[in-house]
């Protein structure tokens, strides 16, 4: 027997810009498309569509300095990297692209950082269109929220906060870049890198694949980039929570866990990079510069991709630490990738509870639901499997590289980081396609992608008796 459920709502809730529920179809996609596909599938298709549009634009002669446009595979790679806010590149952005090409990349970074539904919501709020209930479900999926309450308001907040933080970052960067490059060029460089840093993209327009290595000892540049990266990687919900409540004790459990794990990883990463690199890439630098560079290299694997040290010259120990940091990534609902800080925190807390002989996972005087632990484990296992499979595939198809750099490259792509040991420009077409797929999976989320590709789950009608197996 089928039961038809009617959703009732006030007429005023369906007005342009309202934040109440609405049932009218208003987005540009046709009704059959929305009814046929799940929110996860719509997100996947949305990102794929934006990538294809960007790739077409980058193949145009007007996009490149030599007037030939990028080859299709390279244009697809660059567009995927920008839309998925990764930063891995097969060509240098400054040395290859015209102002038009750089603008296309900047817009892809901004739109990719906001997310497809945030961009769509902005357009339709501007046009005064209604936002339906199903579209709010997609928005909730895109922003990693628990409920539908306040989705449009949160979307407005995402856009406003992004523009304000990027604007402040651009002003700070212009203190250095305007005197160095002149007013027009300095302003463009400041805006481009502020957006790229906050969106955790890692694209730069300094030329020669140098990234921030010329500014390794400049606290203003390094700390401004670090601040933008951290704020972008925390997640908009956490930033909003901190802004509203100020005190740590008043924050939500999600915000507390995200901030705690982020702080611990930044501290641990700084210490380990300093220990492993003080006789290598940090050798000969003043102590202050060593500490600044160590801190920044613990920040940038949080899916940013900028580097002030030569990654290709780092020790294997530092590369392994960096791989771990890239795999964990940023926080949910942010511009970054990876399995996310709260996912890692939930798994670590579950392991700690098992060691202590406890059946429940408790943190900050709250109990984590079993469903959260299951979801965290699923994300981690799917992600680990994806990274290992792609790394092995690269090892089989890229014969001129050893496994560790390929594993580093794969994790960088999955975490939408953009750090590289120099492998990316040397990849053959098969390797580029593998990295493209990995960047895409990392941006939309491995679990979201798995749900989108899999069958829609159905509620079990039977509950089977419990039994045990031996583990460990």
N, C-alpha and C positions, 0 to 999 in steps of 0.2 A: 504493500500500500504506500502510495506517495502522499506526502503532506506538503502543501504549499504554505510557505510562511510569508506573511506580509510585513514589510518594514515600514513603520509609521514615523513621520517626522514633521516638524513644524515647517511651514513654508519659508519662514525667515532663515532657517538653517540652510536652505538650498540657494541662498543668494550668493553672488560673487564675493569671494573672500571670506565667507562664513566658515566656521570650524565645526559645525555640526554635521550629522550624517546626511547624506544625500544619495538618491537612487537613480537620478537621471544620468544617461550616458552623455558625456560631454567632450571627452578627449578625441583627438583626430582619428584614432584607430577605429575601424568599423566595428559594429556591435558583434558580428560573428567572431571576430578575432578575439575580443575580450572574453566572450563566453567560452570559447574553445580552449584558451590557454590559461594556465595557472599564473599567479603573480610571479613565481620564480621564473617561469618560461618567458613572461613578458620582459622581465629584467634582462635575461640573457639575450633575447632578440633586440632589445633596445640598445644594449652596449654593442652588439654586433653591427647594427645599423649605423651607429655613430662612427664606428671604426671604418666601415666601408666608405662612408661619405668622406672622412678624412683622408683615406688612402687615395681616392679619386682626385681630390684637390691637390695632393702632393705629387701626383704624376703629371700635373699641368706644367707646361714650360715656364710659366710665370713664377712657379714655386722655387725653382733652383737657379743658382747664379750662372750656370753654364747654359741655361735656356733649354735643356733637354728633358727636364722632369726626371723624377726618380723612376727606376725600374719598378715594375708592379710589386715584386716580392719585397723590395726594400721599402716602398711606400706603405705596404701593408704592415711591415714590421714597425716602422716609425709611427704610424697612426695607432697601432695597437699599444705600443709603449706609451704614447702620450695619453690616449684615452684611458688606459689602465693605470695611469700615473706611475709608471715604472722607471723610465729613464735609461734603459738599455738602448743603445743606438748603434746602427751599422755605418752611419756617416756622421761627421761632426756638424752640429747644428749651425754654428756660425759660418763655417767654411763652405757649407753646401747650400743653405737656404737663403732666399731673398727675404725682404721685409714681409712680403705676402706669405711665404712659406713659414717664417717664424711666427707670424700672427695666427696661421692655421694651427700650428702646434700649441701655441699658448691657449687658444680657445678650446682645443681638445683636452688640454690639461685641466682647464677650469671646469668644463662641462663634465669631464670624467671624475674630477674631484668632488663635484656636487652630487653626481649621480644622475641617472636618466630621469627618474621621477621628480627629483628636485627641479631639474631644468624644465620638464614638462609642466609642473605646477606653476613655476614662475611665469611661463608663457601664458597659461590659461587664466591665471589671476590677473595678469596684465590685460588680457582680452575680455575679462569679466565673465568667463565661462564657469559653469558649475563643475564641481569635482565630486564624482560619484562614490558610492560605498566601495565598489570593487577597486577603483583607483586608489582609494585610501588603503586598501589591503596591500596593493603593490607598494605604496609609499612606506607602509609599515615594514614590509620585507626589505626594502632598499635601505631604510634607516636603522634596521635592527632594533625595532621597538617592540614592547610587550603588548600594548593596547592601541586602539584606534583613536583614543582621546587626544586631541590637540595636534593631530598630524599636520594640518595646514599651518597652524601657528609655528610648529617646530620647523617646517620647511622654510617659512619666512625668516625664522631665526637663523637657520643654516646659511642662507644667502647673505643676510645682513652682517652676521658675525664674520663670515669669510671676507667680505669686502672691506670691513673695518680693519681686521687684523692684517690683511694683505696691504691695505693702504698705509697703516702705521709702519709695517715692515719696509715698504717701498721708500717711505720718507727717511727711515734710518739708514737704509742702504745708499740712498742718494747723497748722504753726507760724504761718502767715499767715492761713489761712482760718478757723480756730476763733475767734481774737480778733475777726475781722471779722464773721463770720456767727453766732457762737454755737456751742455744743458740737454739737448735733444737726445743724444745717444745715451747719456748717463741716466736720464729719466726712463728711457725704454729698458735699459739693462736692469734698473732698479725694480721696475714693475714686473718684468718677465721673471726675475729670480724670486721676487716676493711671492708671486703666484705659484711658481714651481716648487718653492720650499714649503709653503703652507699646504699645498696639495700633495706633498711628499712625492713629487714627480722626479726630481733629480736632473732635469734638463738644464743645461747651461749654455750661454752664448759668449763664452770667453775664448773659444777657439782652441784647436790642437788637442782636444780631449783632456784639457788640463783641469777642469772643474775648479775647485777652490784651492788647489795647491799653491798658487801665487800669494794667497792671503792667509797662509797657515799661522802666522804670528800676529794677525790683526784681530784683536778681541771684538771690535765693533762688528766686523763682517761675520766672524765665526759665531759669536753669541747671538747675533740677530738671526742668522740662518738656523741655529740650534733652537732658538725660541719659536720660530715659525714652524719648524718640523715637529717639535714636541706638542704645540697647541693643535696642529693639524692632525697629529696621530692620537691624541687623547679621545677624540670623538666629540661631536657637537653636544650630545646629551650631557657628557661630563662637564664640558665647559659651561653649559647653561646651569647645571647643578651647583658648581662652584660659585658662579656669579650670583645665584639666588641666595645661597646659604652661607657662604664664606667660611664657616667653621667645619673642620673635618668631621666632627661628631654628628653634625646634622645632615651629612651627605647620604645619598642612597647607598645601598650595599654595592651596587654596580660601580658607582663612582669611587668608593673606597677601595675596592679590589683593583680597579683599573689604575688608580693613582699609586697604590702600594706596589703593585707588580712593576709598573713603569719606573718608579723611583729605584726599586731594588735592582732592576736590570741596568739602569743607567750607571748606578754606583759600581756594581760588579763588573760591568763592561769596561768602565774607565780604568779600574784597578788592573784588570787582566791585560788590556791593551798596553798599558804602561809597562807592566812587568815583562810581557813578551816582546815588545818593540823598542825598549830603551837601548838595546844594543844593535838594533836594525834600522828601521826608518826614522826613529827618534834620535839616533846617535848624532851628537854634535850640536843639538839644539839646546837653547837655554831651558832651564827647568820649567819656567812658566809656560813656554811654548809647548814643551813636552806634555804638560798636564792639560793644556787647552786642546792640543791635537788628540790626546787620548780620550778626553771627554767627548769631543766632536765625533770621533769614530765609534763611540758607544751610542751616540744619538742617531747617526745617519743609517745604520742597519735597521732602524725602526721604520723602514720602507722609504727612506728619503733618496738615497743614491748619490748625494754629493760626497766628495772626499777631499780632505786636505793633505792626506798622506798617499803615497804611491801604493795602491793595493797590490799591484803585481810584484812588489818587492817585499811584501810582508812575510813573516814566518808562517809555517803551516799551522802552528798553534793559534795564532791570531786569526787565520782564515777559518779555522774550525769554530772558534768563539763567534766570529762574525756570522758564520752559517747558522749557528744556533739562534743568534739574535734576529737574523733575517727570517728564520722559520717562525719564530714567535710573532714578530711583527708589531703592529700597532693595536689600538683598541677598537671594539665594535662601533659601527656607526661613524667611523672616521674616514679620512682620505687615504688611509694606509691599508696594507694587505697583511698576509701571514695568517696563522691560525688565531691570532689575537691574544692580547695579554690576559684577558679574563678567562679564555679557554685554557691557557697554560696554568693560570692560577687555580682554576677549578680542579684540573687534573692533579696538580701538585698537592692541593689540600686533600683530595681523595686518597692519594698515596700515603700522605702523612696520617690520615685517619686509620687506614689499614694497619700501618706500622704500630700505631698506638692502641690497636685493638678496638676501635670504635666503629659502630655500625652507621653513624651519621656523620656528615661533613659539616662542621660548624666553623664560622668565621665572623668576627665582629659581632658576636652575640646573636647571630642568625644562622639558620640551617639551610643549606643548599638542597633544593629538590633533586630527587634521583634523576628526573628527566634532564636536568641541566648537566649532570655528570655524564649521562649517556650521550647527550648531544656533543659535549666537549670531546669525549673519547672518539666519537664518530668523525668529527672534524679532524682531529689529530691523526687518526689512522688513515683516513682517505687522503689527507694532505701528504703524509709521509710516503704513502704508496705512490702517489702521483710524482713526487720529487724523485724518488728512487727509480721509478720506471723511466722517466724522461732522462735522468742522468745516465742510466745504462744505455738508453737508445742513442744518446749523444756519444757515449764512449764507443759505441759500435759504428757510428757513422762519421765521426770526426777523428780520424786516425792520428792527427798531429798533436793531440793534446792528452795530458795525463788526466786521471779520473778526478782528483781533488779540484782543479780549476773548473772542470765541467759540472761537478756537484755544486760548486760555489755559484756558477752561472745559473744553473737550474733553480737553486734556492732563491737567488736574487730575482729571477723572473717570477717565481711563484709568490714571493713576498712582496712583489711590485716594488722592489728596492731600487735596482738600477746600478748597484756596484758591480764592477767587473775587474777581472785580472787581465783583461785585454783579449778575451776570447771572442766576444761578440762580433767585431768587424771581420774576423777570419772564418766565421761559420759558413758552411755550404748551404744551398737552398733547403736541404732536409733539416739541418740544424736550425735554420731560421724559422721554419714552420713549427718545429717542436717548441722553440722558445715562445713563438707567437701564441700557440695553444696554451702554454703554461702561464703566460702573462694574463691571458683572458680568464683562465680558470681561477687564478689567484685574485683577480679583481672582483669578479662576480661572487666568489666564494665557492670553495669546493663542495660544501654541502648543498648550497643553492643550486649549483650546476648539476649535482647528482640527482637532486629532487626533480629539477627541470627535465632531465633526460630520462628519468625513470618513470614508472607508473605511479599514478596517484594512489596514495595509501588509503586503505579501507579499514574501518574499525573492526577489530576481531570480534566475532560473535561467540567464541568459546574461550574459556580460560582453563588452561591445562594444569594438571597437578604439578607441584614443584618437585624437582629432583636435584641431585648434586653430581658434579664431576670434580675430579682431582685436578688442581692447577698448581703451578709453581714447582 
